[in-house]
Amino acid sequence: MRDSLIAMLVMILIGLALVSVGPVSVLAQTGDPSASNAGERAIPSATELEAQGAIIGKIFFDKKNVFDTTQPGENKSLFRLANRLHIITRDSVIEQQLLFQPGDKYSKRLLEESERLLRRNSYLFDVKITPVRFENGVVDVSVWTRDLWTLMPGFSVSRSGGENRSRVSISERNLVGTGITLKLSYTDDVDRSSTSFEYLDRNVGNSWATAFFKVADNSDGGTTAVSLIRPFYALDTRWSAGTNYLDNERIDSFYSLGDRVAEYTAETEFFNTYAGWSAGLSGGWVRRWTAGIVFDDREYFPVPDGELPTLVPDDRRLIYPFISYERLEDQFETTSNRDMIGRTEDLFMGTRLSARLGWADEGFGSDRDALLYTFSASRGFGAIKKKALILSSVLSGRIDDGDSANTQLGIGASYYNQITDKRLFITTIEGSIGDNLDLDNLVELGGDSGLRGYPLRYQTGDSKILITAEQRYFTDWYPFKLFRVGGAIFADAGRTWGSNPVGEPSLGWLKDVGIGLRLGPTRASGRDIIHIDVAFPLDGDSSIDSVQFLIQSKRSF
């Protein structure tokens, strides 16, 4: 049975590879904000405007509602009602996120970076900022946006790794057009049931400060999280500051072959505060320094009246100052049909280097003397619209009283090959090598972490590797003008090795193949892609199903 399914899958792959398809036109879907300028005096190029020292004059806000009722297929009573009920994002919310204002010198870079900042908002589908008129050294600019429907009551059921997850929620991600998010939800999954409330404002009082608050009542404890941050929001930002607080109690489990085999209670109290400074963007690079202090207290206990064996990690209490450095290159590319469907995507293709060091001392109240470190690097090669390779790595750990602890080296590589506008081949490699890991920081591999043909948390160790190859297809199918449709044929291979506290040996390399449907909502807030996959495991023990069905929402294709 398995062999016949694999053969059928290969035939489908060959057939789809022979199909010739044309490009997706995002402008045809959203409208071209510069179209109204046709017939007027030609506007100089961005290079010419900058060379002439053009000054920004008026800023026009061309804000589109959820549905464009002038377009065929969108002039329907239900869509007109949705437009009437929806409150469009306020001018002041959009204006606050622009990196330019009237009287500034025209800068193509700042217009493009402002687009990126606005596009990150879950309540906007797309953004386009263009010069629309130039006269006597003054250039007027149009800021075109299209809103998304943000009031989202709903019920959802997802499945991955052989386990179901249900959620009932109501959320508003653009409260009366202010960009504020409120969310009330109930979730039930393999780990716990939870009732939670969230508040998020990325621009407190028309500033760049972000405020976040979450409180959750869980079946195994509770969570309170609070943060107030003024980030390095743009490349030329000169300072940042922030504080975070987390109080969390939960029951965590160890897994073997997808089954819970041991458990413990974890109580975490975390607090940090920091400030950062930068000289801004210079010569195409940004350099940032940040210093702060961290309080990180983690206690572990047996589960009261637990049904499983107890395996309890060691307590940790680390109080330490830290300093970090980041070097970032100004190199971004804009594309579509990579990780989204028919939607503008901003990808970082430059070099990023960062380092962070902290020192915990018993004299500060820590339970040990420890040096804490994190080093990371990433870089993109090639052109994302043709062929591109993105590499990343991170090394982190501690030196506790002279001994290495919780050391982990992670690596990642993603290769993109654009075959046509509607066919993309991507392969990724993710891996980590651990040494003397904390018991609560072991690596797991299964249906919930990329190995789609297997139960969740199927294998455990201190190191792992996962290789994925995927042929992606983007279609013109646009059902009900509500979501774009794509598809994928994929193969995964991975394994874990090293220390496993539950004592089960590694099964070595595990492989699967599968086919999936992708739905990309174009009217509802957020950037999630709905995945509907059928995966066939090629290895593993005899207890797993020969076919795995997965329905889940992810931030990527």
PyMOL commands that set and color helices and strands:
alter all, ss='L'
color gray80, all
select helices_A, chain A and resi 2-17+26-30+35-37+46-51+77-85+91-96+108-119+175-177+204-206+362-364+439-441+479-481
alter helices_A, ss='H'
color red, helices_A
select strands_A, chain A and resi 55-64+124-135+138-147+151-160+163-172+181-188+193-201+210-218+221-230+239-256+259-282+285-301+316-329+332-335+345-348+351-360+370-382+387-400+403-420+423-435+443-445+459-461+463-474+483-497+510-521+529-537+548-554
alter strands_A, ss='S'
color yellow, strands_A
deselect
rebuild
show_as cartoon
